[in-house]
Amino acid sequence: MKLVFLGDSLTWGGYGGDFVGEAARRLPQHTVVNAGVGGNTVLNLLRRLDDVLAQRPDGVFVMVGGNDAISYSQPATRRYYETAQGIPGGVVTPDQFAAGYRDLLTRLQLARVLAWVGLPPVEYSVPVVAAVQQYNDLARAAAQSLNIPVLDLAAAFGCGLLVDRPELDQDAINLIGKRVRAGWDDYAREQKAGGFAYTFDGLHFTPEAAARCGALVASFVQAG
């Protein structure tokens, strides 16, 4: 089977751990394609879906929602989502997310492609965790309405020890881009400094956590 992993930076794996690479290692009988793009929302995935379907996948694992929730709960990030991701007004509202997610999954089913949904974990701050949980609940509802299996990675990883942290803003996003371009990978030190459980910045997996995530995803996909 050809399996496509469709999502944002967690799926891309170029900033932090690469769970798709670990899943591929555990699924050697399948061809695995990584279609993760950093910063993407469900609206971006919808725009890219034709390109994904053109690869004639047998199955697509979808995991998205973190950026959507951040755009909604952290207003200072909206300039990025508007200019870099092409999101009108820089925000994906809960209603837009729910409609977009259902549209995405419906199009996969109409194309006769197997679909699985992953619910992303996060541990940055109370407002971000609450927003991601809200969007995860919407993703779960969309999947369940179409009888699509759901893997709750947010429940599997938890949310760590939540403390007050600065709101996410353009500077935080710029730092990610700067680090990616520089090949920065001092994840362990950053994780310790931030007091995070399985991410190094509250949002992105450490390599160790990504390996665990990849194992969970591989087992989930194999189970059908």
C-alpha positions in Angstrom: 0.0 0.0 0.0 1.0 3.6 -0.5 0.4 5.6 2.7 0.5 9.4 2.7 0.9 11.3 6.0 -0.8 14.7 5.6 -0.3 17.4 8.1 1.7 20.3 9.4 5.2 20.6 11.0 4.6 17.7 13.4 4.1 15.5 10.3 6.9 17.2 8.3 9.4 16.3 11.1 12.1 18.8 10.1 11.9 20.7 13.3 12.2 18.2 16.2 11.5 14.5 15.9 10.3 12.7 12.8 7.4 10.4 13.7 6.6 9.6 10.1 10.1 8.3 9.6 9.7 6.0 12.6 6.3 4.8 11.4 7.8 4.1 8.0 10.6 2.0 9.6 7.9 0.0 11.3 5.8 -0.4 8.1 8.4 -1.7 5.7 5.8 -3.5 3.6 4.2 -0.1 2.7 5.4 2.9 0.6 5.3 5.9 2.9 5.0 9.5 1.6 5.5 12.5 4.0 3.1 15.3 3.0 3.6 17.5 6.0 4.2 21.2 5.6 5.2 23.5 8.5 2.5 26.0 9.5 -0.3 24.4 7.6 -3.9 24.5 8.7 -6.8 22.4 7.5 -7.5 25.0 4.9 -4.0 24.5 3.5 -4.5 20.8 3.5 -7.6 21.2 1.4 -5.7 23.3 -1.1 -3.0 20.5 -1.4 -5.4 17.6 -1.4 -5.5 17.3 -5.2 -1.7 16.9 -5.3 -2.0 14.2 -2.6 -4.7 12.3 -4.5 -2.6 12.6 -7.7 -0.1 10.3 -6.1 -2.8 7.6 -6.0 -2.5 6.7 -2.3 -4.2 3.7 -0.8 -4.5 5.4 2.6 -4.0 8.9 4.1 -3.2 9.6 7.8 -4.4 13.1 8.6 -3.2 15.1 11.6 -3.8 18.8 11.7 -5.3 21.4 14.1 -2.4 22.8 16.1 -1.9 25.8 13.8 -5.7 26.3 13.4 -6.1 26.4 17.2 -3.0 28.7 17.6 -4.4 31.2 15.0 -7.6 31.3 17.0 -6.3 31.5 20.5 -3.1 33.5 19.9 -4.0 36.7 18.0 -0.4 37.9 17.6 0.3 35.0 15.3 -2.4 35.9 12.7 -0.1 38.1 10.5 2.0 34.9 9.9 -1.0 32.8 9.0 -2.4 35.5 6.7 0.8 36.3 4.9 2.7 33.0 4.9 -0.1 30.5 4.8 -2.7 32.5 2.9 -5.4 32.3 5.5 -7.9 35.1 5.2 -7.7 37.3 8.3 -5.0 35.0 9.6 -7.4 32.9 11.7 -9.2 29.6 11.2 -12.3 29.7 13.4 -13.8 26.6 15.0 -16.7 26.6 12.5 -14.3 26.9 9.6 -12.1 24.1 11.0 -15.0 21.8 11.5 -16.4 22.4 8.0 -12.9 22.1 6.5 -12.0 18.9 8.3 -15.3 17.2 7.3 -14.8 18.4 3.7 -11.2 17.0 3.7 -12.3 13.6 5.0 -15.3 13.4 2.7 -13.1 14.1 -0.4 -10.8 11.2 0.7 -13.8 8.9 1.0 -15.2 9.9 -2.3 -11.8 9.1 -3.9 -12.0 5.7 -2.2 -9.0 6.3 -0.1 -8.6 4.8 3.4 -8.4 7.5 6.0 -7.1 7.7 9.6 -7.2 10.8 11.9 -4.6 11.6 14.5 -5.3 14.2 17.2 -2.1 16.2 18.0 -0.8 16.7 21.5 0.5 20.0 22.9 1.8 21.3 26.2 2.7 25.0 25.7 0.3 26.8 28.0 -3.2 26.5 29.4 -4.9 28.6 26.6 -3.1 26.8 23.8 -3.8 23.3 25.3 -7.5 24.3 25.7 -7.8 25.6 22.2 -6.1 22.5 20.7 -8.4 20.3 22.7 -11.4 22.2 21.3 -10.2 21.7 17.8 -9.3 18.0 18.4 -12.9 17.5 19.6 -14.1 19.0 16.3 -11.8 16.7 14.3 -12.9 13.7 16.3 -16.6 14.6 15.6 -15.9 15.0 11.9 -14.1 11.6 11.7 -16.7 9.7 13.7 -19.5 11.1 11.6 -17.8 9.3 8.6 -16.8 6.2 10.6 -13.1 7.1 10.2 -10.7 5.7 12.9 -9.2 8.2 15.4 -5.9 8.0 17.2 -6.0 10.3 20.2 -2.3 11.3 20.6 -3.2 14.1 22.9 -4.6 11.6 25.4 -1.6 9.3 24.9 1.0 12.1 25.6 -1.0 14.3 28.0 -0.1 18.0 28.4 2.8 18.0 30.8 3.1 20.5 33.6 1.3 23.6 32.5 2.7 27.0 33.7 2.2 30.6 32.6 4.1 31.3 29.4 4.2 34.2 27.0 1.6 34.3 24.3 2.8 33.0 20.9 3.6 35.8 18.5 5.4 36.6 15.3 8.8 36.5 17.1 8.1 32.9 18.2 7.4 31.9 14.6 10.4 33.8 13.3 12.6 31.9 15.8 11.4 28.6 14.3 12.3 29.7 10.8 15.7 30.9 11.9 16.5 27.7 13.7 15.4 25.5 10.8 17.6 27.5 8.4 20.5 27.2 10.7 20.1 23.5 11.3 19.6 24.0 15.1 18.9 20.8 17.0 19.7 21.5 20.7 16.4 19.9 21.7 17.4 18.4 25.0 18.7 21.6 26.4 15.6 23.5 25.2 13.3 20.8 26.7 15.0 21.0 30.1 15.0 24.8 30.1 11.3 24.9 29.4 10.3 22.0 31.7 8.5 20.2 29.0 7.5 16.5 29.1 7.7 15.4 25.4 8.3 18.5 23.4 11.2 21.0 23.4 9.1 24.1 22.9 5.6 23.0 24.0 4.6 22.3 20.4 7.1 20.1 18.6 8.2 16.5 19.5 11.6 15.7 20.8 13.2 12.8 18.8 12.4 10.4 21.6 8.8 11.4 21.7 8.6 11.2 17.9 9.8 7.7 18.0 7.1 6.8 20.5 4.5 8.6 18.4 5.7 6.7 15.3 5.3 3.4 17.0 1.7 4.3 18.1 0.8 5.5 14.6 2.2 2.4 12.9 0.3 0.1 15.3 -2.9 2.1 14.7 -2.6 2.0 10.9 -1.8 -1.7 10.9 -4.9 -2.4 13.0 -6.9 -0.9 10.2 
